[in-house]
Amino acid sequence: MKSKFYTRLALASTALVALFASSAPAARAQEEGAPRVIDEVIAQVNTEVITLSSLKREQANAVQAIVQQSAGKMTVAQAEAEIQKRQAEMIATLINEQLLLQKGKELGLTEEVEAEVNRRMEDVRKQEGIATVAALEAAMNAAGVSPAGVRQSLRVEIMKNFVLGSEVDRKIFWSIPDAEVKGYFEKNKDKFRKPETLALSEIFLGTAGKDDAEVKARAGQIVQQLRVGGDFKAVAMVQSERENNTGQRVAPQTGGKLGTFPMNEITHAAIAAAVKPLKAGQISEPVKMETGYTILRVDERTPAGEAAYDERKVREAITVERLDRERKLYIDGLRREAYVDLAPSYRESVLPLLKTSEPTKTASAKPAAAPVKKDEKKKDNDKKQ
């Protein structure tokens, strides 16, 4: 079932551009002589170990992400304090992650994952208009971002998604009885109605480094100009300041067109409110965004349709509802079959987060040590019995 559904559920991951952004500060910090942490083993997961340095990297990336998402509302120190509160949770997550990576290798997914990593790097190369992947990696290095680090981050995310996709998501999808699928459709017809769609165009005015009131006033003047007969496309090509990832204005090529969107998927509250009452051809008032003001025109509006039975879509909807629980149960099962040993100083805070409905083979008496081979693990378990 390698369809759009599988892509959405099993392959969804952070865009490479975001990975570049989160990786750069850590790389620069190392170059600038940030204090080095004396490494130690936090946990042993079968034959692999999780180290303090790997935890610190995860924490640094999380801090950077929080600061960026807060848009200046949270300082680095505040973000670090928040992440420190989540340390036990992050260690538990790293343990679960390691179990999924080991399972992926056991399933023989390594080559498939590497092919997907290469494909995503190629996609970014095309998106950024760079001639070769080697040139893309050179640009990353110049920006202080490690291509190897980005590739490894992708490997981890893709492997986790591949394992969960094949071992959980796909099995849920195909295990639902036909009668249940049809019954779900009858009880939830509203979910399967063809949604109302809007084709939108935009004129965007940025506020970075500018007086907000002046930008808003300029946006208002543009709206008045358009409503008395101005050519939206022509105005957008000249006035719209929306840029792509390379800092180039996009309106000269697009004429301000954004695309077609289901109305129920427009999640930005201010935008949804602005376009909801508009008929085709009408223009919104300026909408305040985080980085500026946007003026929207509804180019075309297609009304919602009647509910239509599509077995694949109904199975998808049921699967999505069950994913969180079934994925958790699957990872719980991996832990029950694994050897997990936490260093003494982390046991009290992390062990409660690893509890499942059945006993887990988790060491409680000895600190994390060197990786244990399978035959040694068996002998150790035999002694305990």
Secondary structure, 3 states (H helix, E strand, C coil): CCCHHHHHHHCCCCCHHHHHHHHHHHHHHHHCCCCCCCCCEEEEECCEEEEHHHHHHHHHHHHHHHHHHCCCCCCHHHHHHHHHHCHHHHHHHHHHHHHHHHHHHHCCCHHHHHHHHHHHHHHHHHHHCCCCHHHHHHHHHHCCCCHHHHHHHHHHHHHHHHHHHHHHHHHHHHHCCHHHHHHHHHHCHHHHECCCEEEEEEEEEECCCCCHHHHHHHHHHHHHHHHCCCCHHHHHHHHCCCECCCCCECHHHHCCEEEEEEHHHCCCHHHHHHHCCCCCCCECCCEECCCEEEEEEEEEEECCCCECCCHHHHHHHHHHHHHHHHHHHHHHHHHHCCCEEECHHHHHHHHHHHCCCCCCCEECCCCCCCCCCHHHHHHHHHHHC
